[in-house]
Amino acid sequence: MDELVLGLHTLDAISQNEGMKGIDIVYELNVTKGAISKVTKKLLAQGLIEKE
């Protein structure tokens, strides 16, 4: 899956399930832990998500 598309899907999943953990996103989107880690780091850096 393209990184931009994965980022959008990640944002969508988080918006529907506030407080969602990375492992939950992995199962929801059927992607690797590494892919979610990379995308969430970028989203955090851009200020699009916050870490609890």
Biopython code that builds the backbone (N, CA, C, O; Angstrom):
import numpy as np
from Bio.PDB.StructureBuilder import StructureBuilder

atoms = [
    (1, "MET", "N", (0.846, -1.170, 0.000)),
    (1, "MET", "CA", (0.000, 0.000, 0.000)),
    (1, "MET", "C", (0.894, 1.235, 0.000)),
    (1, "MET", "O", (1.893, 1.283, 0.718)),
    (2, "ASP", "N", (0.540, 2.217, -0.791)),
    (2, "ASP", "CA", (1.280, 3.472, -0.874)),
    (2, "ASP", "C", (1.290, 4.161, 0.493)),
    (2, "ASP", "O", (0.303, 4.109, 1.228)),
    (3, "GLU", "N", (2.401, 4.801, 0.826)),
    (3, "GLU", "CA", (2.553, 5.424, 2.148)),
    (3, "GLU", "C", (1.529, 6.527, 2.393)),
    (3, "GLU", "O", (1.010, 6.654, 3.502)),
    (4, "LEU", "N", (1.237, 7.320, 1.375)),
    (4, "LEU", "CA", (0.238, 8.384, 1.521)),
    (4, "LEU", "C", (-1.138, 7.789, 1.789)),
    (4, "LEU", "O", (-1.866, 8.255, 2.666)),
    (5, "VAL", "N", (-1.486, 6.768, 1.036)),
    (5, "VAL", "CA", (-2.782, 6.103, 1.217)),
    (5, "VAL", "C", (-2.856, 5.469, 2.604)),
    (5, "VAL", "O", (-3.886, 5.559, 3.272)),
    (6, "LEU", "N", (-1.784, 4.836, 3.034)),
    (6, "LEU", "CA", (-1.745, 4.229, 4.359)),
    (6, "LEU", "C", (-1.927, 5.297, 5.438)),
    (6, "LEU", "O", (-2.618, 5.071, 6.432)),
    (7, "GLY", "N", (-1.309, 6.452, 5.239)),
    (7, "GLY", "CA", (-1.465, 7.550, 6.190)),
    (7, "GLY", "C", (-2.914, 8.001, 6.299)),
    (7, "GLY", "O", (-3.412, 8.261, 7.394)),
    (8, "LEU", "N", (-3.585, 8.092, 5.158)),
    (8, "LEU", "CA", (-4.991, 8.491, 5.147)),
    (8, "LEU", "C", (-5.872, 7.437, 5.813)),
    (8, "LEU", "O", (-6.776, 7.772, 6.579)),
    (9, "HIS", "N", (-5.611, 6.182, 5.526)),
    (9, "HIS", "CA", (-6.368, 5.102, 6.156)),
    (9, "HIS", "C", (-6.122, 5.078, 7.670)),
    (9, "HIS", "O", (-7.034, 4.810, 8.452)),
    (10, "THR", "N", (-4.892, 5.358, 8.064)),
    (10, "THR", "CA", (-4.554, 5.406, 9.483)),
    (10, "THR", "C", (-5.307, 6.530, 10.177)),
    (10, "THR", "O", (-5.872, 6.331, 11.252)),
    (11, "LEU", "N", (-5.317, 7.707, 9.567)),
    (11, "LEU", "CA", (-6.067, 8.825, 10.137)),
    (11, "LEU", "C", (-7.557, 8.493, 10.251)),
    (11, "LEU", "O", (-8.203, 8.826, 11.245)),
    (12, "ASP", "N", (-8.082, 7.844, 9.237)),
    (12, "ASP", "CA", (-9.491, 7.458, 9.250)),
    (12, "ASP", "C", (-9.776, 6.481, 10.387)),
    (12, "ASP", "O", (-10.758, 6.633, 11.114)),
    (13, "ALA", "N", (-8.913, 5.479, 10.536)),
    (13, "ALA", "CA", (-9.108, 4.481, 11.596)),
    (13, "ALA", "C", (-9.049, 5.133, 12.973)),
    (13, "ALA", "O", (-9.851, 4.816, 13.851)),
    (14, "ILE", "N", (-8.099, 6.041, 13.156)),
    (14, "ILE", "CA", (-7.955, 6.726, 14.447)),
    (14, "ILE", "C", (-9.157, 7.620, 14.720)),
    (14, "ILE", "O", (-9.629, 7.698, 15.854)),
    (15, "SER", "N", (-9.656, 8.295, 13.686)),
    (15, "SER", "CA", (-10.800, 9.200, 13.886)),
    (15, "SER", "C", (-12.058, 8.435, 14.278)),
    (15, "SER", "O", (-12.914, 8.968, 14.983)),
    (16, "GLN", "N", (-12.174, 7.198, 13.830)),
    (16, "GLN", "CA", (-13.339, 6.384, 14.152)),
    (16, "GLN", "C", (-13.195, 5.679, 15.498)),
    (16, "GLN", "O", (-14.188, 5.257, 16.090)),
    (17, "ASN", "N", (-11.965, 5.552, 15.981)),
    (17, "ASN", "CA", (-11.699, 4.823, 17.227)),
    (17, "ASN", "C", (-10.664, 5.584, 18.050)),
    (17, "ASN", "O", (-9.506, 5.173, 18.129)),
    (18, "GLU", "N", (-11.074, 6.673, 18.651)),
    (18, "GLU", "CA", (-10.139, 7.493, 19.421)),
    (18, "GLU", "C", (-9.460, 6.656, 20.497)),
    (18, "GLU", "O", (-10.107, 5.858, 21.175)),
    (19, "GLY", "N", (-8.171, 6.841, 20.648)),
    (19, "GLY", "CA", (-7.399, 6.078, 21.620)),
    (19, "GLY", "C", (-6.880, 4.765, 21.064)),
    (19, "GLY", "O", (-6.336, 3.945, 21.803)),
    (20, "MET", "N", (-7.043, 4.568, 19.784)),
    (20, "MET", "CA", (-6.602, 3.331, 19.130)),
    (20, "MET", "C", (-5.081, 3.200, 19.228)),
    (20, "MET", "O", (-4.353, 4.174, 19.037)),
    (21, "LYS", "N", (-4.620, 2.007, 19.522)),
    (21, "LYS", "CA", (-3.182, 1.744, 19.612)),
    (21, "LYS", "C", (-2.654, 1.263, 18.268)),
    (21, "LYS", "O", (-3.414, 0.835, 17.399)),
    (22, "GLY", "N", (-1.344, 1.343, 18.116)),
    (22, "GLY", "CA", (-0.706, 0.923, 16.872)),
    (22, "GLY", "C", (-1.040, -0.498, 16.474)),
    (22, "GLY", "O", (-1.286, -0.774, 15.300)),
    (23, "ILE", "N", (-1.052, -1.401, 17.435)),
    (23, "ILE", "CA", (-1.327, -2.808, 17.122)),
    (23, "ILE", "C", (-2.759, -2.976, 16.630)),
    (23, "ILE", "O", (-3.035, -3.841, 15.798)),
    (24, "ASP", "N", (-3.675, -2.149, 17.142)),
    (24, "ASP", "CA", (-5.057, -2.189, 16.670)),
    (24, "ASP", "C", (-5.139, -1.759, 15.202)),
    (24, "ASP", "O", (-5.899, -2.324, 14.416)),
    (25, "ILE", "N", (-4.345, -0.755, 14.855)),
    (25, "ILE", "CA", (-4.319, -0.271, 13.469)),
    (25, "ILE", "C", (-3.737, -1.343, 12.551)),
    (25, "ILE", "O", (-4.211, -1.533, 11.431)),
    (26, "VAL", "N", (-2.716, -2.037, 13.026)),
    (26, "VAL", "CA", (-2.102, -3.124, 12.251)),
    (26, "VAL", "C", (-3.171, -4.148, 11.862)),
    (26, "VAL", "O", (-3.273, -4.540, 10.700)),
    (27, "TYR", "N", (-3.956, -4.573, 12.837)),
    (27, "TYR", "CA", (-4.991, -5.577, 12.560)),
    (27, "TYR", "C", (-6.124, -5.001, 11.715)),
    (27, "TYR", "O", (-6.648, -5.678, 10.831)),
    (28, "GLU", "N", (-6.499, -3.758, 11.985)),
    (28, "GLU", "CA", (-7.594, -3.111, 11.246)),
    (28, "GLU", "C", (-7.260, -2.959, 9.763)),
    (28, "GLU", "O", (-8.105, -3.197, 8.900)),
    (29, "LEU", "N", (-6.012, -2.559, 9.476)),
    (29, "LEU", "CA", (-5.629, -2.280, 8.088)),
    (29, "LEU", "C", (-4.861, -3.427, 7.430)),
    (29, "LEU", "O", (-4.559, -3.383, 6.238)),
    (30, "ASN", "N", (-4.551, -4.454, 8.224)),
    (30, "ASN", "CA", (-3.830, -5.623, 7.709)),
    (30, "ASN", "C", (-2.485, -5.236, 7.080)),
    (30, "ASN", "O", (-2.181, -5.591, 5.941)),
    (31, "VAL", "N", (-1.700, -4.502, 7.859)),
    (31, "VAL", "CA", (-0.355, -4.084, 7.432)),
    (31, "VAL", "C", (0.640, -4.458, 8.530)),
    (31, "VAL", "O", (0.246, -4.915, 9.603)),
    (32, "THR", "N", (1.922, -4.264, 8.259)),
    (32, "THR", "CA", (2.951, -4.627, 9.233)),
    (32, "THR", "C", (3.085, -3.571, 10.328)),
    (32, "THR", "O", (2.689, -2.418, 10.157)),
    (33, "LYS", "N", (3.651, -3.995, 11.454)),
    (33, "LYS", "CA", (3.921, -3.071, 12.557)),
    (33, "LYS", "C", (4.884, -1.974, 12.106)),
    (33, "LYS", "O", (4.732, -0.809, 12.476)),
    (34, "GLY", "N", (5.871, -2.358, 11.307)),
    (34, "GLY", "CA", (6.854, -1.395, 10.819)),
    (34, "GLY", "C", (6.227, -0.307, 9.967)),
    (34, "GLY", "O", (6.598, 0.862, 10.064)),
    (35, "ALA", "N", (5.273, -0.700, 9.130)),
    (35, "ALA", "CA", (4.598, 0.272, 8.265)),
    (35, "ALA", "C", (3.808, 1.272, 9.100)),
    (35, "ALA", "O", (3.845, 2.473, 8.834)),
    (36, "ILE", "N", (3.096, 0.783, 10.106)),
    (36, "ILE", "CA", (2.306, 1.678, 10.956)),
    (36, "ILE", "C", (3.224, 2.569, 11.789)),
    (36, "ILE", "O", (2.933, 3.748, 11.989)),
    (37, "SER", "N", (4.314, 2.014, 12.266)),
    (37, "SER", "CA", (5.270, 2.802, 13.043)),
    (37, "SER", "C", (5.809, 3.967, 12.216)),
    (37, "SER", "O", (5.876, 5.101, 12.692)),
    (38, "LYS", "N", (6.180, 3.683, 11.006)),
    (38, "LYS", "CA", (6.737, 4.703, 10.107)),
    (38, "LYS", "C", (5.700, 5.790, 9.810)),
    (38, "LYS", "O", (6.003, 6.982, 9.860)),
    (39, "VAL", "N", (4.490, 5.366, 9.506)),
    (39, "VAL", "CA", (3.434, 6.323, 9.163)),
    (39, "VAL", "C", (3.036, 7.157, 10.371)),
    (39, "VAL", "O", (2.860, 8.370, 10.251)),
    (40, "THR", "N", (2.892, 6.527, 11.535)),
    (40, "THR", "CA", (2.478, 7.290, 12.714)),
    (40, "THR", "C", (3.556, 8.287, 13.149)),
    (40, "THR", "O", (3.233, 9.361, 13.657)),
    (41, "LYS", "N", (4.820, 7.946, 12.958)),
    (41, "LYS", "CA", (5.891, 8.912, 13.263)),
    (41, "LYS", "C", (5.758, 10.142, 12.391)),
    (41, "LYS", "O", (5.934, 11.263, 12.867)),
    (42, "LYS", "N", (5.449, 9.944, 11.114)),
    (42, "LYS", "CA", (5.276, 11.083, 10.205)),
    (42, "LYS", "C", (4.042, 11.902, 10.573)),
    (42, "LYS", "O", (4.074, 13.132, 10.543)),
    (43, "LEU", "N", (2.961, 11.216, 10.917)),
    (43, "LEU", "CA", (1.742, 11.926, 11.302)),
    (43, "LEU", "C", (1.944, 12.713, 12.585)),
    (43, "LEU", "O", (1.422, 13.819, 12.723)),
    (44, "LEU", "N", (2.702, 12.152, 13.531)),
    (44, "LEU", "CA", (3.040, 12.872, 14.770)),
    (44, "LEU", "C", (3.878, 14.109, 14.461)),
    (44, "LEU", "O", (3.618, 15.184, 15.003)),
    (45, "ALA", "N", (4.870, 13.971, 13.607)),
    (45, "ALA", "CA", (5.748, 15.079, 13.249)),
    (45, "ALA", "C", (4.984, 16.204, 12.558)),
    (45, "ALA", "O", (5.329, 17.377, 12.697)),
    (46, "GLN", "N", (3.946, 15.837, 11.813)),
    (46, "GLN", "CA", (3.136, 16.829, 11.106)),
    (46, "GLN", "C", (2.039, 17.411, 11.983)),
    (46, "GLN", "O", (1.313, 18.310, 11.561)),
    (47, "GLY", "N", (1.919, 16.904, 13.194)),
    (47, "GLY", "CA", (0.910, 17.407, 14.122)),
    (47, "GLY", "C", (-0.502, 16.929, 13.817)),
    (47, "GLY", "O", (-1.473, 17.520, 14.289)),
    (48, "LEU", "N", (-0.620, 15.870, 13.037)),
    (48, "LEU", "CA", (-1.942, 15.362, 12.657)),
    (48, "LEU", "C", (-2.532, 14.412, 13.682)),
    (48, "LEU", "O", (-3.748, 14.227, 13.740)),
    (49, "ILE", "N", (-1.661, 13.802, 14.499)),
    (49, "ILE", "CA", (-2.115, 12.946, 15.587)),
    (49, "ILE", "C", (-1.318, 13.299, 16.840)),
    (49, "ILE", "O", (-0.258, 13.921, 16.765)),
    (50, "GLU", "N", (-1.841, 12.894, 17.979)),
    (50, "GLU", "CA", (-1.144, 13.110, 19.249)),
    (50, "GLU", "C", (-0.964, 11.774, 19.937)),
    (50, "GLU", "O", (-1.796, 10.875, 19.812)),
    (51, "LYS", "N", (0.126, 11.657, 20.658)),
    (51, "LYS", "CA", (0.398, 10.452, 21.423)),
    (51, "LYS", "C", (-0.121, 10.634, 22.838)),
    (51, "LYS", "O", (0.098, 11.675, 23.458)),
    (52, "GLU", "N", (-0.811, 9.615, 23.349)),
    (52, "GLU", "CA", (-1.345, 9.707, 24.710)),
    (52, "GLU", "C", (-0.347, 9.217, 25.724)),
    (52, "GLU", "O", (-0.630, 9.224, 26.922)),
]
sb = StructureBuilder()
sb.init_structure("model")
sb.init_model(0)
sb.init_chain("A")
sb.init_seg("    ")
for serial, (resi, resn, name, xyz) in enumerate(atoms, 1):
    if name == "N":
        sb.init_residue(resn, " ", resi, " ")
    sb.init_atom(name, np.array(xyz, "f"), 0.0, 1.0, " ", f" {name:<3s}", serial, name[0])
structure = sb.get_structure()
